[in-house]
Amino acid sequence: MKRMIDNRRFVLILTVLTVFWVATSFSLIGGQETSQPVAESELTVAGAESALVDSTEPVDANQGHNETSGEVDDGAGHGSKEVSEVLLGLIVILLAAKVGGDLVERINQPAVLGELMIGMIIGNLYLVGIDIFEPFKHSATLEVLAELGVIILLFEVGLESTIGEMLKVGMVSFAVATFGVVVPFFLGWGVGLWFLPNESTYVHVFIGATLTATSVGITARVLQDIGKSKIREAKIILGAAVIDDIMGLIILAVVSAIIAAANAGGSLDSGAILFIVFKAVGFVVAALFLGKALSPVIFKIGSKLHGKGVLLSLALLVCFTLSFLADLIGLAAIVGAFSAGLILESVHFKVFRERGEREVEELIAPIATFLVPIFFVRMGMLVKLETFVQVDILLFAGVMTIVAIIGKQACSLAVLQKGINRVAIGLGMVPRGEVGLIFAGIGAKLMLDGHPVVSDSTFSAIVIMVIVTTMVTPPFLKWSLLKGEKKAA
Amino acid sequence: MKRMIDNRRFVLILTVLTVFWVATSFSLIGGQETSQPVAESELTVAGAESALVDSTEPVDANQGHNETSGEVDDGAGHGSKEVSEVLLGLIVILLAAKVGGDLVERINQPAVLGELMIGMIIGNLYLVGIDIFEPFKHSATLEVLAELGVIILLFEVGLESTIGEMLKVGMVSFAVATFGVVVPFFLGWGVGLWFLPNESTYVHVFIGATLTATSVGITARVLQDIGKSKIREAKIILGAAVIDDIMGLIILAVVSAIIAAANAGGSLDSGAILFIVFKAVGFVVAALFLGKALSPVIFKIGSKLHGKGVLLSLALLVCFTLSFLADLIGLAAIVGAFSAGLILESVHFKVFRERGEREVEELIAPIATFLVPIFFVRMGMLVKLETFVQVDILLFAGVMTIVAIIGKQACSLAVLQKGINRVAIGLGMVPRGEVGLIFAGIGAKLMLDGHPVVSDSTFSAIVIMVIVTTMVTPPFLKWSLLKGEKKAA
């Protein structure tokens, strides 16, 4: 009975969204004289994502919506004006995030989807004439807060594992992770090549990179819900997920660095590319080793500091420092944040625990609650729903989704032992969730030949792919595991 | 023995600071050909505090240190550049705050002084040629984060009391608070008039307003340390402090609003001023009444939301909304934040507590640890140490400090009962701590006739006053209470 109700709500929400899409597309089509074919390179997310004003407009310091320009121009103490705009943005986003999260959690979907989708609604209300939310898309401060949010998120993800656990994960998990990274990468590259033939290879490669990540939180929750978090398949999946995270992040870092270098100085030879790979791997390895060695020292010294909030401040310092260093050498800041989380283990905090301080994860959680939704709601706001009504983009999204599912199903080929439910493992690795969105966001800001690597339409396709892979996994995974159980019995 | 060591360290730190001041002043004097007399209206904190560039410089979008202009100009995806600058700023500030806090806590002073003073050191290293910290003074994002920090701080302060407690505080506390607000206000006005005769009356009034606030956290800690937090004097002080906070904030709001209105449209008649007073008092009363009535409803609805982080998000929403509204009607955002804290009581969170969520204060604490130090370290960075070597400013600071102490001592006159240690009560109300600094910061951003209400030199004087009143209170208060004890025995 309960499952029927869940499905009904699921269908209800899908229907509401479809109606919204249909209504919007009719108004758009009605408003256009001829349908313009999509020229990928023309649609950019850059205008909203990476600059305070569209890069094609001349810099006009008097532009009303650019509140920081207003501040520069006026010099009349408009710090409070900026703060009140940020306050309003935070109010809208926090409210939206909680409402959105609530709605989807009732249908057993992760809150991130709710935050994303409600952001999509808010960000596209201009299509029906409601413009009040537009300034939030361009706020530089909200963008920085969103970036801090994603750094904190990856830090939290890293905190959940330790280096030791990672090394002990076993060959099966390692193989599953590797297959789950390599196959989607090349399939994604292929899809990019197929649908965006006019774009540079780098773009295709980036799309491939975007398909490598798994957001295992979703899978973990499903396993927990059906009480199967201790079975062998679960352990393999969860072990693979950590390796998968590192691999995906390294690939992202390498691809981003290559694109950035290409952007700065023309094409790269294999020597340069190899150097970048070396840099990325080297950073992660160095961070992990040095961090592991230095952490106990840092926390020992830190424990001698008087005052409250020392533990949290130390943890944030490690996180921010590694994020800054990663960004400094050309990798994505999130690689540093994730490494920082991996390095920190509860053994370091023993002194603080004895003092009565809470665990780092508990201390970080409120900051995450505050900052992380900003990223996903904002990302939803930057999705342009007009792109959803173009058939070629829907096709792109559809193929990408299928490829995303098949690509991770390839993981199951890595499992050679008998008696293990391979299909379940493959399904468990499918959801792209937060990490896919983060990759998309980075791609929307990376510039290549004057326009972003991930255009508006590609961005929309990725968002659709993320939503679908995330939504279909729980029911199918449950079915697969419970069916397997029946088979065994 | 212990007391001797504390004093020795106290003297040591004072000596280090004095040596630093002397060294700096010699280098400054050595560098100048003639000593310029201080023209108050020329020195402004505006350049750093309220605008991204000095308001006297033409807007140049290519200015290197103005990273947001750089972003506008380039449009080449420099969102990550801004984030890395903010990351660096956060790293420096968090580290400085913890080190500074540690050093002063070892001499039993509150961490806020350490954060302030280490900020003063960092922000003035350019005097000895070290320029690397300069960009942080101009970062718009760090400024917004600092503002959010002070909003969270006042929210926390408000959370510590409830409206009920406030109403029950008793006539003695109310009288003590009233004396402790009225007397310093007029004395401060007088000092402003004496030392800044060329400035507008509004400036004098603002200085008066700055002297009204008490930072009772310092006193509370002293009382706790010597085990006297339950005696009658303690109850009177702590009760008075809450009323004092509200009164001080209302006065600040009124004075700021008056200045803002005067800035916009010339001078005001008493009708306009009365309207502003009415607006301020009305806002607080309305917020408290409506808030008290609506809160249970809001949290009841909120408790129906699924997902994690709902309690914290709701609390933040109440805080941000009231802050935004306060700012919207022309009062300081912190008035809204404080009111929000007063409104929220643990009875509202019963449902969440039963669910296993932590108390709001505990959830807010990590966010405060992260954001609040940004405000005080940054404020210290904006203090210009050059002003400390000018005799007239030191005189101004000295008189202001004496007036600050005497003004609050007047509180003791409000105590008519016999057998109560009046001097202790007067001393307990003396520390200006965080709230004095917050007022100074607001004054540095409020513009009047094209320059800030609180100039660089006035800012320095206030900082000195805050540091001295905060540092001298604990020893004297202890002496007074323990002497009183001996007398009674």
Interface residues (C-beta under 8 A of the other chain):
Chain A: A46 E49 S50 A51 L52 V53 D54 S55 V59 A61 N66 T68 S69 E71 V72 D73 D74 G75 A76 G77 H78 G79 S80 E82 V83 S84 V86 L87 L88 L90 I91 L94 L95 A97 K98 V99 G101 D102 E105 R106 A111 G114 A140 T141 E143 V144 E147 L148 I151 G302 L305 H306 G307 K308 G309 V310 L312 S313 L314 L316 L317 F320 T321 S323 F324 D327 L328 A333 L363 I364 A365 P366 I367 A368 T369 F370 K445 L446 M447 P452
Chain B: A46 E49 S50 A51 L52 V53 D54 S55 V59 A61 N66 T68 S69 E71 V72 D73 D74 G75 A76 G77 H78 G79 S80 E82 V83 S84 V86 L87 L88 L90 I91 L94 L95 A97 K98 V99 G101 D102 E105 R106 A111 A140 T141 E143 V144 E147 L148 I151 G302 L305 H306 G307 K308 G309 V310 L312 S313 L314 L316 L317 F320 T321 S323 F324 D327 L328 A333 L363 I364 A365 P366 I367 A368 T369 F370 K445 L446 M447 P452
